[in-house]
Amino acid sequence: MALLGRVGSNPTPGAYNKPASLRWKPRVSIPSSSSEDVVGFLWYCRKAGLRESTLDGFGRILKHLARHVNLNSPEQVLNFIAVKDVSEARKEVIVNCYARYCEWKGLPFTKPKYRRVKKLPFVPFENEVDMLISALPRRLSVFCQLIKETGARPGEAWNLKWVDVNPQTNTVVINKPEKNSNPRMVKVSSGLIARILSLPRQTEYVFKTNPKAKLKTLTRKFQRYKRQIANKLQNQRLSLISFLSLRHFKATMEYKRTKDILHVKELLGHVNIQNTLVYTHLVNLGETEYVCKVAKNSLEAQQLIEAGFEYVCTTPEGLMLFRKPK
């Protein structure tokens, strides 16, 4: 019986003779003067299990430092960071990244004490959010409405696949959570489901027009449109709205509606409840003003419930009353 040979093409001669760190290429371009050290460090981080998004951030930081100072001179790097015109929070991120680099390189480095100043996030009013969403182009508008109704991070919404959308149950599954968060399933309105399904299916992802599309391209487009809309409507608060503002809006409204911080924690996918507690400071738990609506039949009642209204009572005339906090 003849022996069967191995099936498949032969590898390029010498392709696997190189170390893995030299075959792997980071997604961020690195200046040639420091490329060997930076690529080696990023490969070290990759072997340690850090995510590609973290490696991208480290790569951008080290690329910026390498343009201005010698990466292997901690004193030069410290002087550059000290006079750099960025927030304390950003300096803390840069220093933490460089400290890892020095640990890998074996350089003596003492981290300076930069401490981020905690600030409450900007939370727009619901009418402002709806105003902006209605004025945006369709794909951007659906993207913003998805974040508004699910509280997903921009990257989580960007990685939404068609298989994650269930029109039978009106649910969306966040299956690619960021920042080590938990995956979750979120109930959304039938109107949002209909808008999602109306988008053209160009890839397996809902919002990516091609597999290599980047979120930052959509973000730039959003920033350009929101400035135009803010100027046209003469409401500069609209220009302050970001994708994350919509996440903050959802979290704040959910806590105001339920007064259940654990529910909000699960909705946002937080692992640590300390990250969720900030939303308790954004809600005024005093007297609440309501918007009231009347439903004449079950279809109108269903639409009001999907829009976030709460059933109150039924009048002797058979009309159903609903309310929602302003």
ABEGO torsion letter per residue (X at the ends): XBBBBBBEBBBBBGAAABBAAAABBBABBBBAAAAAAAAAAAAAAAAAGBBAAAAAAAAAAAAAAAAABBAABAAAAAAAAAABBBBAAAAAAAAAAAAAAAAAAGBBBBBBBBBBBBBBBBBBBAAAAAAAAAABBAAAAAAAAAAAAAGBBAAAAAABBAAABBAAAGBBBBABBBGGBBBBBBBBBAAAAAAAAABBBABABAABABAABBAAAAAAAAAAAAAAAAAAAGBAAAAABBAAAAAAAAAAAAAAAAGBAAAAAAAAGBABAAAAAAAAAABBABBBBBBBBBBABAAAAAAAAAAGBBBABBBAAGBBBBBBBX
